[in-house]
Amino acid sequence: MLPPVVRLVRLNRLPYAELLALQERWLRRLQAEPGSEALSAAEAGALLLCEPAGPVYTSGLRGGLTPEETARLRALGAEESAVEGTSRPTAWL
């Protein structure tokens, strides 16, 4: 029997900042030279499944949220994160 093409890695619900840092570490290891801190073949074929522990909004490079919108989202307990490659605000509540 052939091994699965994709290995699912189920992560617990964590604060968004922790999830982003974990994904960035995984990417650095994926891009590392073999023999260093590189991922194993099994790890390289992984799909990370994760969900932020609470509401999050990403402001993107252009910002785009008014001070009132920012205050409303913070009042909901949302984490804020500026994400490279995102041009528009996005909220996950």
Buried (B, 14 or more C-beta within 10 A) or exposed (E): EEEEEEEEEEEEEBEBEBBBEBEEEBEEBEEEEEEEEBBEEEEEEBEEEBEBBBBBBBBBEEEEBEEEBBEEBEEEEBBBBEBEEBEEBBBEE
